């Protein structure tokens, strides 16, 4: 009630331990704080905050319009309600290497378990769109080193994302990933790989934990968790799935309400009041309120 039962340090340690094992970590992206709670209640072991989702929540496209403080504020709202480790998309670090350093500390203060920085130019665009540009390798290395130097908790995960596959080719993307690891990155996010062959090549070449982005309607072939496990990947990411599910349901509901003049036909498909209250912990709040206000003072006090 009101807060999580674990500390940020505990959640970071949990994520590190989980990635040290050999079992794939399935990581859905939350669209808001209450959905992060639902991810936890459903039995997942980690959650994600997508830059695309955070931008869309503000009615903005994913082209670098959000700021580090906006993202940190949303992150803090999310980490307050879930005991899961949460990884966040920190775009390019929101500027120069010094901005990336500040971003790391903002995200640490927000209670996150880690973040990823990418090697796109700033402003960036969605990793599965055409027309991306990447910064020179040396510039991204400075970004990563600034993040490493700024980190205060050694368990805070620093992941480097490379978008170079679509711009410079697979071999160059692998070369960049290795350089980012040498600069201090704990894990690598190879964005927009095409198929199993490319995922396998990355796994063979890069010795740190790897994330596979299984977003819908993108450039990568969607692989199931068994395939990703067999390929040796560490994280299977579903960054925008819940947002797309929710927005699709909202659109369908609005059309139904407009056409039928009532929500009656929607009732079997919507979350009940009792389930929402259960998810929010209403009973715990009621018990707390009773314990605070329903008491009798001892005589003489």
Secondary structure as UniProt FT lines:
FT   HELIX           8..20
FT   STRAND          25..29
FT   HELIX           33..41
FT   TURN            42..43
FT   STRAND          46..49
FT   HELIX           51..57
FT   TURN            58..59
FT   HELIX           68..79
FT   TURN            80..81
FT   STRAND          85..89
FT   TURN            91..92
FT   HELIX           97..109
FT   TURN            110..111
FT   STRAND          114..118
FT   TURN            127..128
FT   HELIX           137..150
FT   TURN            154..155
FT   STRAND          157..162
FT   HELIX           165..168
FT   HELIX           170..182
FT   TURN            183..184
FT   STRAND          187..190
FT   TURN            191..192
FT   HELIX           196..205
FT   STRAND          209..213
FT   TURN            216..217
FT   HELIX           225..231
FT   STRAND          235..238
FT   HELIX           241..260
FT   HELIX           264..269
FT   HELIX           273..280
FT   HELIX           282..293
FT   TURN            299..300
//
